[in-house]
Amino acid sequence: MDLISEDDAALLVVYGKKGKPKKFLVKVKRGKVLHTHKGSIDLSEIIGKEWGCVIETSKGERVEVHKPILTDYIEKIGRATQIIYPKDAGFMILKSGIRPGDTVVEIGTGSGALTMVLANFLGRSGRLYSYDIRRESLETAERNLRLLGIDNVVLKHKDAKEGIDESNVDAIFLDIPDPWEILPQVHERLKPNGPFLAFLPSCEQVNKTVLKAREVGFGLIEIHEILDREYESDERRTRPAPWMIGHTGFIVIGRKISRS
Ligand SMILES: C[S@@+](CC[C@H](N)C(=O)[O-])C[C@H]1O[C@@H](n2cnc3c(N)ncnc32)[C@H](O)[C@@H]1O
């Protein structure tokens, strides 16, 4: 049975007045105490217990102990930049057509949120080459990747405008302010019919990207925006949560057409 051990990561959840969950991502250590607004939690107590168990704080409040999944990590990772949220990352992966074992390039590592999702999907037999111009971003991303024990990513400190080193790549993901500047190289480095997927916060960027993508030889160009509205439900009513992530960005996708 998969029991909780020392040094495991655990997601502890305590509930506020209106049933709102407050989440704590912790490393389990004997003797370590977590202090929350609902009392303290002795982490020694959960060692040897089953995942999904329920314990109590020092004030007798309920604490759920969950085994963290990828989205839990993404919510809590250190950030050096804006990140791509799971709602967008999941859609981008599906629309890229990539499969475990593929070779993928990412331009704009940032904090590594999309990097984590891509690397997790590609698996041990896959390879992700991720470029960033800023050392600070790469350092943050490296720390975040280490949290998950991800080892199929090659982080590259390089301006992608100076060239993409890999060729015959299955897909290229771009999260930089001006992807249109490098679409000619992206086209050259993709395998036949390979897709690019660009994440862009503004309509002006979308337009420039689409026009350039047509010019350099991408077909089946699509533009999407993904909206995710969370709901809350109790004995009295079910309704949209008062807060939502209003706008993240647009996703532009194109598939390489061979120049004949
Ligand atoms: C918004 S962040 C990417 C966030 C990332 N997708 C995530 O989910 O954490 C954009 C990153 O692109 C990098 N960048 C901008 N222009 C670049 C270029 N020409 N080549 C490589 N990286 C670039 C920036 O340094 C920044 O870290």
The ligand as a MOL file (V3000), in Angstrom:
LIG
                    3D

  0  0  0     0  0            999 V3000
M  V30 BEGIN CTAB
M  V30 COUNTS 27 29 0 0 0
M  V30 BEGIN ATOM
M  V30 1 C 5.4920 34.8440 -19.6430 0
M  V30 2 S 7.0190 34.0810 -19.4110 0 CHG=1
M  V30 3 C 6.7100 32.3820 -19.7690 0
M  V30 4 C 5.9130 31.6770 -18.6840 0
M  V30 5 C 5.8480 30.1860 -18.8330 0
M  V30 6 N 5.1230 29.7810 -20.0160 0
M  V30 7 C 5.2260 29.5190 -17.6090 0
M  V30 8 O 4.1640 28.8560 -17.7450 0
M  V30 9 O 5.7910 29.6270 -16.5020 0 CHG=-1
M  V30 10 C 7.9330 34.5990 -20.8040 0
M  V30 11 C 9.4190 34.2290 -20.7560 0
M  V30 12 O 9.9400 34.3470 -22.0760 0
M  V30 13 C 11.2820 34.7710 -21.9920 0
M  V30 14 N 11.6570 35.3230 -23.3080 0
M  V30 15 C 11.2130 36.4810 -23.8870 0
M  V30 16 N 11.7510 36.6130 -25.1280 0
M  V30 17 C 12.5330 35.5170 -25.3370 0
M  V30 18 C 13.3500 35.0730 -26.4230 0
M  V30 19 N 13.4730 35.7980 -27.5380 0
M  V30 20 N 14.0070 33.8880 -26.3090 0
M  V30 21 C 13.8980 33.1500 -25.1640 0
M  V30 22 N 13.1400 33.5290 -24.1110 0
M  V30 23 C 12.4710 34.6810 -24.1820 0
M  V30 24 C 11.2640 35.7680 -20.8420 0
M  V30 25 O 12.5370 35.9430 -20.2910 0
M  V30 26 C 10.2620 35.1330 -19.8660 0
M  V30 27 O 10.9120 34.3710 -18.8650 0
M  V30 END ATOM
M  V30 BEGIN BOND
M  V30 1 1 1 2
M  V30 2 1 2 3
M  V30 3 1 2 10
M  V30 4 1 3 4
M  V30 5 1 4 5
M  V30 6 1 5 6
M  V30 7 1 5 7
M  V30 8 2 7 8
M  V30 9 1 7 9
M  V30 10 1 10 11
M  V30 11 1 11 12
M  V30 12 1 11 26
M  V30 13 1 12 13
M  V30 14 1 13 14
M  V30 15 1 13 24
M  V30 16 1 14 15
M  V30 17 1 14 23
M  V30 18 2 15 16
M  V30 19 1 16 17
M  V30 20 1 17 18
M  V30 21 2 17 23
M  V30 22 1 18 19
M  V30 23 2 18 20
M  V30 24 1 20 21
M  V30 25 2 21 22
M  V30 26 1 22 23
M  V30 27 1 24 25
M  V30 28 1 24 26
M  V30 29 1 26 27
M  V30 END BOND
M  V30 END CTAB
M  END
